[in-house]
């Protein structure tokens, strides 16, 4: 009887070894990635922020544009739901109603005060402003709201009365969309240019490398300033969005292209490439079906690392006034307001979008690092 547990354990170990040696490259990468706790936490945080951006209209209680402004709560502080106060306990979360009036103490400026005797209870799945979920499905339901004509602002409001919570969720999606489009453009250019240069070599490689080095030496800030001066003022926010995305993609491909070229220069002399050529395979077929898949995991890792660069570039451009502007909600556009001294002294809640920007970039960086280590079969031996 004592030999049964040992035999069972040996059988489990044998199955684990078989599963390891028969696993695909993707399965091995995923198994190593799951063992990286920091990368997994970052991955969950990244997925959460992506979902927040994807379902931003449903999660947002109010329209993030000027149409959803709260004119009675401009530059208002964040409102946190409560369950009890000096008037007693409530099973439903609530906030206080606000009153806007001029005060002698503030030289007759508008002052917002709380009416602690009037509660506004938080309700869920309320009907509000109309939107299209995922850009397709018409809807008007929102996750939460308050009773009556009152409004709740979890992150406060800006100078025009727009809800910062709603603007932040939409800004996350806008920045991710810009980064996705920019990465897609740079990815395609890098694969084509780097693949052709690395496979054919010779004068083709020399010409393409001259073009690559020329683009890499172009200073980014003067380029963006020139492009900002070129963009007409009458362009719509959607046109500026696509223009910025295309520019970021067109200047972001050289690094990945050089890495692809270097890899193909070493791989094109391998025996499996020669065998494919002897079988009559075309150059495009060899590059697409044999050479590029040989380091697919590395390309995926490079794409993940490129994402925070694109997001940071869009944010930096919008922050200095060269990128997206109102009424577009992007992280860079929201961060334009934090550069004012008055905000730092009196309206600290303007910095909340900055926290989300830092979290988004760090999540991409940690996930990219985790994928890079997981894709490297010798990563365990280097530690």
Residue, then its C-alpha position, 0 to 999 in steps of 0.5 A: x500500500x505504501x508504494x501507491x502514493x509514490x507511484x501516483x507521484x511518479x505518474x504525475x511527474x511523468x505527465x508534467x514532463x511530457x506536457x513540458x516537452x510537448x508544449x508549444x512555444x506559446x504555452x511555455x511563454x505563458x507558463x513562465x509569464x504566470x510565474x512572474x508575480x509582478x508581471x501578472x499583477x501588471x497584466x491584471x491592472x492593464x486589463x482593468x484599465x483597458x476595460x475601463x476605457x472600452x466601457x467608458x460611456x457605460x461607466x461614466x455618469x455624465x457626458x465628458x464634453x461640454x454638453x455634460x458640464x455641471x454649471x453649478x459645481x465648477x472646480x468642485x472637489x471630489x465627492x465621496x459617497x457616505x453611509x453615515x453622518x451626524x444625521x444617522x446611518x443609511x444602508x444606501x450610499x449618499x452624497x450631500x446636495x450642493x448650493x452655489x452662492x456668492x460670498x462677501x468673504x471671497x469678494x463676491x465670487x461664486x462659492x459652493x457649499x454642502x447642504x448636509x440636511x439634504x441627501x442625494x442617494x446613489x443609484x445604479x444602472x440609471x438612465x442618462x445621456x445617450x451613447x453607443x457602446x463599443x461605438x455600435x450599440x445605442x444605449x443610455x444606461x450608466x453604472x451609477x448616478x444620484x437621485x433627482x437633478x443632482x450630480x455626483x463627481x467622484x474625481x471632482x470637476x474642472x473649471x468648466x464644470x466637466x466631470x473629471x471621472x468621466x473625462x479620465x475614463x474616455x482619456x484612457x481609451x483615446x490614448x490607448x487608441x492612439x497608441x494602438x494605431x501608431x504601433x500598428x503602423x510602425x509594426x507593418x513598416x518595420x516588418x516590411x523594411x526590416x524583412x526586405x533589408x535583412x533577407x536580400x542584403x547588398x545594395x538594398x540593405x544599404x539603401x534601406x539602412x540609409x533611410x532608417x538612419x535618416x529618420x532616426x536622426x530627425x529630432x522629434x520636438x522640432x518635427x512635432x512643432x513644425x507639424x503642429x504649425x502645419x495642421x490647420x485650425x479648422x481640422x476636426x478632433x477626429x482628423x487631428x487624432x488620425x494625423x497624430x497617430x500616423x505621425x507617431x507610427x511613421x517615426x516609430x518603426x526604425x528601432x524594430x526594423x533594425x532588430x528584424x534586419x539583424x535577426x534575418x541577416x543571421x537566419x537567412x543562411x540557415x539550412x531550413x532557409x536553403x531547403x525552402x529555396x530549393x523547394x521553389x519557395x518565393x522570397x516573400x513566402x520564406x520571410x513570412x512563413x519561416x523567418x519571421x515566425x522564428x522570433x515571433x515572441x520577440x516581436x510581440x515583446x517589442x510591440x508591448x514595449x512600444x506601447x508605452x512609448x506611443x502613449x507617452x509621445x501622445x501625452x507629451x504632445x498634448x501636454x505641450x499643446x502640439x497634440x490632441x486638444x479639447x473637446x478630445x479627451x486624452x491623458x495629455x489633454x487632461x494633464x495640460x491643466x496641472x501645469x498651472x500654479x493655481x491648480x497645484x495650490x487649490x485644485x489638487x484633484x486635477x492630478x488624478x488623471x496623472x495617476x492613471x497615466x503613470x499606472x498605465x505606462x508602468x503596467x505596459x512596462x512590467x508586462x513587456x519586461x515579463x514577456x521578454x523574460x518569458x520569451x527568453x528560454x535562458x532567462x532562468x539561467x541568467x539569474 
